[in-house]
Amino acid sequence: MNAERTGDTANLDPTARLALGELLLSMADDEFVIGFSDSEWTGIAPLLEEDVAMSSLAQDEIGHAKALYELLAGLLDDGHDADAIAYDREPPDYRHCRLLDHPRGDWADTIARRFLYDTADAVRLEAVASASWAPLAELVGKIRREERYHVMHVGAWLERLALAGGEARVRLEDALERLAPDAATVFAPLRDEAALVAGGILAAPMNDLEARWRTMIGPTFERLRLTPPPPATEPERGRLDHTAAFEWLHSEFTSVRRLDPAATW
Amino acid sequence: MTDPLSLDPVLSPQERGRLPFNEDLPHDERFEHFEAHVLAGGKVESTDWMPDEYRTGVLRFVEMHANSELMGVLPEREWLMRAPTLRRKLALTAKVQDEVGHAQLLYRVAEDLGKPREAMFDDLLAGKTKFHNVFHYPTRSWADIGVIAWLVDAAAIVAQQALRDSSYAPYARTMKKICWEESVHIMHGRDVVVTMVTGTDEQRAMLQEALDRWWGPLMQMHGPRSPREKDRDLHWRIKAKTSEELRQEFLTIYVPRILELGLTLPDSELRRDDDLGEWRYTEPDWQELRTVVTNHGPKSQERLEFRRVSREETRWVRETILRAAGAAA
């Protein structure tokens, strides 16, 4: 069924084209929001060395978001550039997953969130790495090279906190209790995702990707004697309902731009 | 721009051992040899013998610089969440990251002189050591981000370029890397400034208001005039230029660039005296400088308290790491 890999979307039917837009928006919003969460540590991380590392992660994620928004802007071709898509929507119109809607929290929350997200994102990226739409496949190739290091970095921290016992272990377990129930929302079903699978953009339905992710992280959770993430409640709303924490973030990142949305900043 | 990799060659341990002040001589003879070495332009490495006065002087100087990089993160950090475009968000995150990285490099230089990093944080937060005046002020608008990255960093780089030849070699090497990165910050800052100056009337007014507010602290930043012969940091060649030389250099380079953008400066006395070959200006408010750097500035206590709280909140992480390192040793 796979269409030949090409840079234009003319061979996609209108449903698949819309679904591609949804996919790009969900991936971009995820990277955008987690990039902001990471950069909340800039200047106040537990160690100066880790501070520099978190800023690098933030730049990678915002860079990925920017590239994905640019692809989306090209696809939609409706006069909105990447910045307009990133900044000029109201909170309910963002499509990041519920996992990323929690406030920054402590260092254990950050490690838990990053581990859950980075591993899930890795599975999602693998599933679009051979997308029939060449611009996406090329971009994802580049993103995956960077994300590999994110998984290594956060994996080392997860292990360190889990094996340390004492306060570190307790904080990690608490963080997982808060965040893990929302982890599977990275795989919240997309509208018309069947068209993406049929069009050769997504290798498998989100449900299957979630199963792959669980197989991938299972051994780590078992070895560290941590409870694996439960299924998400209301997965179909996994990217729709945003919290007060995101409303705060939204009010921050739009505050300068909204002084004059028409101006160049 | 200096190539950060063009570092001075380091003498082998055997060669350094042959420097007379590293030989087993009576203290006064060592002192004389050391002083002669430094005054002739010689470099000092962390493993060299050095007089207490020199060690203390370098440590105090580098520690204040490190503190300033660390505290300098906070005024800009407040705007990391508010950067108005993806490109600005990336540039500001990279810039603030650089400042944290500079703090880390400089604290390492200071650590080698014998003071542990945690002790330096303790002293900073207890108000026993200082940080630069400009980081005690509030940031009120996005225009501040442009003014800080362009002009505060420019005033800093004028001083820092003169430190690339510091007699203390580890500091001089670090300054080469830092100066190179700071020059990138200046380009980012200037781009923010130019974008606003050429933007709407409101943006231009916002920028002018920020410049008016920052001019006083900028003029105070290098400190009051002091006689060259009394300055021990100059004597030991830890630094190369007096406060007034640095201020004059800053004015020479940046006043024309500021005016060229159609901006004005809030000092009616400011002009170049061609006969004297120097800038005349209204005497900066040195009382304000003293008040601010002793942690009585508008944001001093709030920023120190913010650091105290965040340091306490993350203490468990450092203790976890240290325990694991201790167990592995």
Interface residues (C-beta under 8 A of the other chain):
Chain A: G35 F36 S39 E40 T42 G43 I44 A45 P46 L47 L48 E49 D51 V52 S55 S56 A58 Q59 I62 G63 A65 K66 Y69 A82 D83 A86 Y87 D106 W107 R160 L161 A164 G166 E167 A168 R171 L249 E252 F253 S255 V256 R257 L259 D260 A263 T264 W265
Chain B: V73 L74 R77 W79 L80 M81 R82 A83 P84 T85 L86 R87 R88 K89 L90 T93 A94 V96 Q97 V100 G101 A103 Q104 Y107 W142 T195 M196 G199 T200 E202 Q203 F306 R307 S310 E313 T314 W316 V317 R318 E319 T320 I321 R323 A324
